[in-house]
C-alpha cells in the first residue's frame, strides 16, 4: 500500500495530538480537593475551516482549502497543533486534449508543547512538517526547542514570542 504525503501528514498530526488528548483526559478526570469541578484555568480552544470552489467558463478550476487548529492551556502547559491543506487544479488544453493539472499541492502540520515556569514564560518544544510540490524545497521537517514569553493576554487576544535553536531537514 502506498500513502500520499497528505495521508502521512494526517497520520503524523494525529500521532502528535495524542499527548494533547491524554492531557485533556487527565484534566477532565482530575478533581480538586475542595470541589467536584476540574481546574477552571484549563482552556481548550480550536478552529477549523473548509473551502471548496469550482469555476467553469472559459477555463475550469477546482480549489480545496482546509485548516484545523487546536490549543490547550492550563496553569502548567501551553500546547498547540495545526494542520493546513491546499490543493488546486486547473484545466489545461493541448490541441484537442483537455485535462486537469494540479497547480497547487501543499500540506503543513505541526505541534508544540510548552511547560510554563510562571504565567508568562515557558520552555517550548515544536515539530513541524511542510510538503509543497511547487516549492523550491519539496518538503521540510523542523524540530526546535526554545523559550517563550507571553507579552499580552486577555480574553480575546494573545501575543507571545518564542525563540530558540532548531534542526531543519529538507
Secondary structure, 3 states (H helix, E strand, C coil): CCCCHHHHHHHHHHHHHHHHHHHHHHHHHCCCCCCCCCCCCCEEEEEEEEEEEEEECCCEEEEEEEEEEEEEECCCEEEEEEEEEEEEEEEEEECCEEEEEEEEEEEEEEEEEEEECCCCEEEEEEEEEEEECCCCCCEEEEEEEEEEEEEEECCCCEEEEEECCEEEEC
